[in-house]
Amino acid sequence: MTRRRTVTRVAVFGDPVAHSLSPAMHNAAFRATGLAWRYDKLRVPRSRLRAALRRARRKGWRGVNLTIPLKEAALPLMDRLTPEARRAGAVNTVTFEDGRMEGHSTDGEGFLRALRDAWGFRPLGGRVIVLGAGGAARSVSVALAAAGARSIVIVNRHPARARVLSRALTRAVARTAVRAVAWPAPEAWGRMLRCADLLVNATSVGLHGGPSPVPAGAIPRRLRVADLVYNPACTALVREARARGVPAVNGAGMLVHQGALAFERWTGRCAPVRIMHRALAAALARNCRSVRASQNRCQPLAQTSGLGYRKKLKGMHAV
């Protein structure tokens, strides 16, 4: 009789999680490296996270990824936290080893690797503006500060949330100057962006073909733009930046590199990053084809300013 090959399990937990493209990326990596591993996606509400983690550990899984809304909720459930997870205040990767759960944060380092891949960019001495004050904003801001950014400005539609993140960053990495500001009026964006080297959109504005968080025409040509949104691949912010000759990337590179780091934590092997990139691009293309009839993702937006700009953003969620 042929013995069945034992399959090692990993997964991403979240709520919602049906949209996740991580299984396509990780399963391609497992096939390429000859590992009998399987990566699934499982809907896990926040209230069930403790039970789901314990069950996965008991069944011999090697680990899990965590996405919204579980990254912060996982902190007190871990037996150990890496320094990166402590600074980020979030866990996106869990490893199970010797019956213990260790929480990692690979988002920040994944973001820095994506910038190096795209432009050879290193934040040492740079001036950064981060839009948003949620978990993604905190992860990338902590990584940028730890990598030597001179200053970080946190911009949020809720100034109190921006101040909370600003104080947390100052405690975590004291050498970087951090300040919080309210979401600017349309005419004030140009003045603010002229003082920056890198703009990071860590909000959901632009997701699924929404408008740019920055008014058209406000992006200076010396800036670099990183939009953490990766679906659509060509967000309004990326499109408008490139139209002005400004280097701009979406969030696909960060997704691949944070996943590659998780792969390496679980398997102890080097991740096949190029294969993961190709698998993610193919999954995004399939998604794009499935909605092409109802959405035209990469057509130029009409220029917006003043009241028109405010109307487009009304109701969009900037975390």
N, C-alpha and C positions, 0 to 999 in steps of 0.2 A: 504493500500500500504506500501511496505517496503521502508523506507527512505534510500537513498544512503549514504554510509559512506564517509564523507569528507576526502580526502587524502591530507596530507601535503607534499609539494614538496621541495626537495633539489637536487643538482646536482653537477657535476664537469664540469667546463668550461676549454677548452684548444684548442690548434691547433698545432699538431693533438691531438685527444683524443680517437680515436677508440680503441686503445690498452689498455685503462685504465681498471683495475680490481676492482676499488673502488666500482662500483655498486654492484658487487657480495658480497663484504664484508659488506657494509652498509645495503643492503636489508636483508641480513641474520640477522644482528643485530636488525633491526626493527621488523622482524618476531618474533625473540626470546623474545623481550620485549613487544610484543603485540601492537606496535604503528602502526597506519594507516598512514605510511609515505612511500614515494617512492623516490629513488635516481636514477637519470639518468645521462647520459654523453652527453654533447652538444658541438659541435665544434663552438668555438667563436674566430674569428681572433682578434688580438690586436686592430685593428681599430674599432671593434664593441663592445669592452668590456664595455664601459660606458653605451651604450644603453641596452646591455644584463642585466647588473646589475640593472638598473632602471626598466626594464620590470619585472624582477624576484621579485623585491621589491614591485612593484605596484600590482602584481598578488598574493601577500600574501605568497610567499615562505619564509621559515625560514632561508635560507642561501645557500651558495655555497662553494665548494672547487675550487681552482685555480691551474692549472698546467702550464707547459711551453706553451707559452712564456708570461704569464699574471701576474706572481707573483710580479714583480717589477712595471709593468704598472699600477697595482691597487693602489699603494701607494697614489698618489694624488687624487684618486677618493673617498677615505674613509672619512666619517665624523669624525671618531675616529680611532686611532691606539693603540693597546696594546704596552706596553714597549718592549715585545719580538719582535713584528713586526717592531718597530722602530730600534731596535738593528740589526735585521737580514736584514733590508732594503728590505723586501719582505712580501707579504701577501699570505698565502695559504688557509685560511679559512675566510669567510665573514659571519657575522650574521646580520640579519635584525631585528631591534627592535625599536618600537616607531617611525617608519618612517626613522630611521637612519641606516647607514651602518658602522659596526665596523670591522676593519681588524685585524686578528690574525695571528700569525705564530706558528704552532704546530710542524713543522718539527724538530726543534732543541730538544725540550723536548721529542718528539717521539723517536728520536735517542738515547737520554740518557736512556730512559726507556727500549729500546731494549737491550742496553748494560747491564743494570742491570738484565734484564730477562735472558740473555744468560750466563753471567759470574758473576753476582753480582759486575760488574765493576763500579767504580766511578772514575772520572778523576782527583780528587783532588791531586795536586802535580805531575801529570803525564806529560810525554813528548810525544807530538802527532805530527805525520806527516800527512798532508792532501794533497791528490793529486787532483788538480783542483782548479779553482778560480771563478767558476760560482755561481749561486744561491744556489745550494745544499751545496757546500763547505762553503759558507758564513753562512748558517743557522746552520750547525753542528759545525763550528768553533766558532761562537758566543756562542752557548750553552756550548761547552767544556770550553771556557774561563770563562764564567759566573759561571760554576761549579767548577772552581779552578784549571784548568790545569796550570802546571808550565810554559810550553812553547809549542808553535805551530809553525811548519814550513810549509809554503804554497809552494807547488811544482807545477809548471805549465810550459807548453811548450811555453807560451808567458810570459816572465818575467815581462813585464809591468803590465799585469793583476794580477799577483801574488802580485806585489808591491801595487797596488790599494787596494786589499783585505787586505793586511797586515796593511796598514795605517788605513783602516776602523775599523779593529779589535782593533788596539791600541787605537783609539778614543773611541770605545764602552766599552772596558774592559781593563783599563790601567795596571792592575796588572799582566797580562800574557805577557811574552816575546814572541813577534811574529816577524818572519822574512820570507822573500820571497827568494826562490832560483829557478834557472832554472832547467828544466828537466835534470837529470843526464845522463852521459854516462853509458852504461851497466855495466862497471867495477866499477863504483862509488856507485852503489846502496847499496852494502853490508856495506860499511863504514857509509853511512848515516843512514841506518836502525838500526845499532847496538846501536845507541844512543836513540832509541825510545821505548816507552811502547805500543803505539797504532798506527797502520797505517789505515787510512781511504781513500778508493778510492771513490772520489766524481766526477769522470769523467765518460764518457760513454764507455770507453775502457773496453771490456768484455761483452758489451751488445749483446744479441742474439748470444752468442757463440764465440765472438771474443777472441783475445789473452789476456794474463795477462798484466797489465801495468808495472809489475815488472819482471825483468829477473828471470828465474828459478834458484833456488839455492841461491838467494840473501837474502831470508827471514830468520832472526835469530830465534832460537827456543824460546827465551824469549819474543817475540813480540806477540801481539794480532792483528788480522786483521778484519776490518769491510768493506765490499764491499757494497756500496749503491745500486748496481745493484741487482735486484731480479728476473730477467728473462733473462737467465736461473737461476734456483735456485743454480746450482753448476757451478759458473763461474770459469774460468781458475785460477784466483787469489785465490779463496776459495779452489779450488782443490789442488793447489800446496802448499798452506800453510798447509792444513790438512795432506798432504803427508809427510810433515816435522815435524808433531806433534804439529803444531802451532794452537791454538784456532782461528777459523775463522767463521764469520757469513755473510750472504748476507743481502740485504736490505728489506726482507719481514717483519722482526720485526719492523723496523722503519715505514714502510708503515702502518702496523696494528696500531701501537701506535699513530701515528699522526692522523690516521682516528678515533681512539677511542677518542682522545682529541676533535676533531671536533664534533663527535657525542654528547659528553657531553656539549659542548658549545651550540649546537642547542637545545638539548632536556632537559637539566637539570638533566639527569639521568646518572647513572654509565654505562659505556659501557660494553657489554658482550665480553671481549677481547678474551677469548678462542674460542668462536663461530666465531668471526671475523678471528682469525688465521685459523680455520678449513675451513672457506669459501674461504679464499685467497688460501690456499693450494690446495683445490679442483679446483679452477679456474686455477691455475698454471698448475695442472696436466692435465686439459682439453687442455690447450694451448700446453703443451708438446706433448700430443698424436697427436694433429692435425698437428704437424710439424715433428714428429719423422722420417717419411720417407725421409725427406730432410736434417735433421740436427741430428747429433749425439752429444748431448750437454755435456755429462759427460765422454767422453773418454779422457785418458791422452794425453796432448799435448807433442809433441817432445820437448826436451830441446832446448832452443834457446839462443844465445849469440851473441855479437858483431854485425856484419853486418846482420846476419839472424834475430836478434831481431829487428833491425831498420826496416828491410823490412816488418816484420809482423805488426809493428805499423804505417807504412807509410799510410797516409790517414785516420787513426782513429782519431776521434775528441775528444780531451781532453779539456774540458771546464774549 
